[in-house]
Amino acid sequence: MTLTTSDPIASPATLAAIEHFAAKLRYETDPSDVAAAQSAGERFVLVDTRGHAAWHQGRAVGAIHLPTAEIAERAASEIPPGVPVVVYCWGPGCNGSTRAALHFSRLGYEVRELMGGFEYWAREGHPVVDDDGPVVRTVDELTSPRPASGGVISCDC
């Protein structure tokens, strides 16, 4: 059932909730969906917005490194206009990716924030690499089910 402003049973509170949750889905994404989009070859750039020490410590496979402080000067030369961007920082206790998303938005990019950041990317068992190569982590069963027989991690939400 989809309610619209012309629906007689749609209260202002219901419409506000619909608008709120629809906006969250437009501006946020989760690690499982990003990994699935990478596997499907969808066109977007995954951006690690953390500082240099954090990048060297470990990052999501397929991400580029563009610290928040460098977005204004580097984004246009490294990410073509019109290419969607997904940003992440450390985790849910850090609003660095929110600041980065704001910078990208001001530059005209379509941008989404990775919910849970690098922490949940890693905890859910998605591929991580550091300066020495792949980092193998077990799936944290409090964040994601065990991988299926094909190795695909999906919360089936």
C-alpha positions in Angstrom: 0.0 0.0 0.0 1.4 3.4 -1.0 0.0 6.5 0.5 0.2 9.9 -1.2 -0.9 13.4 -0.2 -4.2 12.8 -2.2 -5.0 9.7 -0.1 -7.8 10.5 2.3 -6.4 8.3 5.1 -2.9 9.8 5.0 -2.5 11.9 8.0 0.2 14.6 8.2 2.2 12.4 10.6 1.9 9.4 8.2 3.1 11.5 5.2 5.9 12.9 7.3 7.0 9.4 8.2 6.9 8.3 4.6 8.9 11.3 3.5 11.5 10.7 6.3 12.1 7.0 5.5 12.1 7.6 1.7 14.8 10.3 2.3 16.9 7.9 4.4 16.8 5.4 1.6 17.9 8.1 -0.9 20.8 9.3 1.2 22.0 6.2 3.1 23.0 2.7 2.2 24.3 -0.3 4.0 27.4 -2.5 3.6 25.5 -5.4 2.2 23.9 -3.3 -0.5 27.2 -1.6 -1.4 28.9 -5.0 -1.7 26.1 -6.3 -3.9 26.3 -3.2 -6.1 30.0 -3.7 -6.5 29.5 -7.3 -7.5 26.8 -6.3 -10.0 29.2 -3.8 -11.5 27.0 -0.8 -10.7 28.6 2.6 -11.5 29.5 4.5 -8.4 32.7 5.4 -6.4 33.1 4.2 -2.9 35.1 6.8 -1.0 37.0 6.3 2.3 37.0 9.7 3.9 39.2 8.9 6.9 42.7 10.2 7.4 45.9 8.7 6.0 46.7 6.6 9.0 43.3 5.0 9.0 43.5 4.3 5.3 46.8 2.5 5.7 45.4 0.5 8.6 42.7 -1.0 6.5 39.9 -0.1 4.0 37.1 -1.5 2.0 38.2 -3.3 -1.1 37.3 -1.1 -4.1 37.4 2.2 -2.2 39.4 5.2 -3.2 41.0 7.4 -0.5 39.8 11.0 -0.4 40.0 12.4 3.2 37.2 14.8 4.0 39.7 17.7 4.3 40.8 17.1 0.7 37.4 16.7 -1.0 37.0 20.3 -2.1 40.4 20.4 -3.9 40.5 16.8 -5.3 37.0 15.5 -6.0 36.5 17.1 -9.4 39.8 15.8 -10.7 39.3 12.2 -9.4 35.6 11.6 -9.6 33.8 12.5 -12.9 30.6 14.6 -12.5 27.5 12.5 -12.6 29.1 9.5 -11.0 27.3 8.6 -7.8 29.4 8.5 -4.6 29.1 6.4 -1.4 31.1 7.8 1.5 32.3 6.1 4.7 34.3 7.0 7.8 35.0 4.9 10.9 31.6 3.8 12.1 28.3 4.8 13.6 30.1 6.7 16.4 31.7 9.0 13.9 30.0 11.7 11.8 32.9 12.2 9.5 31.1 10.6 6.6 28.2 13.0 7.2 30.6 15.9 6.8 32.1 14.3 3.7 28.6 13.7 2.2 27.8 17.4 2.8 31.0 18.4 1.0 30.2 16.1 -2.0 26.6 17.4 -2.1 27.8 21.0 -2.2 29.9 20.0 -5.2 26.9 18.7 -7.0 27.5 14.9 -6.6 24.7 12.4 -5.9 26.0 11.0 -2.6 25.0 8.4 -0.1 26.4 7.7 3.3 27.4 4.1 4.2 25.6 3.2 7.4 27.9 1.8 10.0 31.0 2.9 8.1 34.2 0.9 7.8 33.4 -0.8 11.2 30.3 -2.5 9.9 31.8 -3.2 6.5 34.5 -5.2 8.2 32.3 -6.7 10.9 29.9 -8.0 8.2 32.8 -9.8 6.6 33.1 -7.7 3.4 36.5 -7.6 1.8 39.1 -5.5 3.6 42.7 -4.7 2.5 45.5 -2.9 4.2 48.9 -1.9 2.9 50.2 -5.5 3.3 47.3 -7.1 1.4 44.0 -8.7 2.2 42.8 -8.8 5.8 40.8 -11.8 6.7 38.1 -11.3 9.3 35.3 -13.6 10.5 31.8 -12.4 10.2 30.5 -10.9 13.5 27.2 -12.8 13.9 25.7 -9.8 15.8 25.9 -7.8 12.6 25.3 -10.3 9.8 24.4 -13.9 9.2 27.1 -16.3 8.2 27.9 -16.3 4.5 25.8 -18.6 2.4 27.4 -21.6 0.7 28.5 -19.4 -2.2 30.3 -17.0 0.2 27.8 -14.2 -0.4 26.8 -12.2 2.7 23.3 -10.9 2.8 21.0 -9.9 5.6 17.9 -10.7 3.4 16.3 -7.5 4.6 
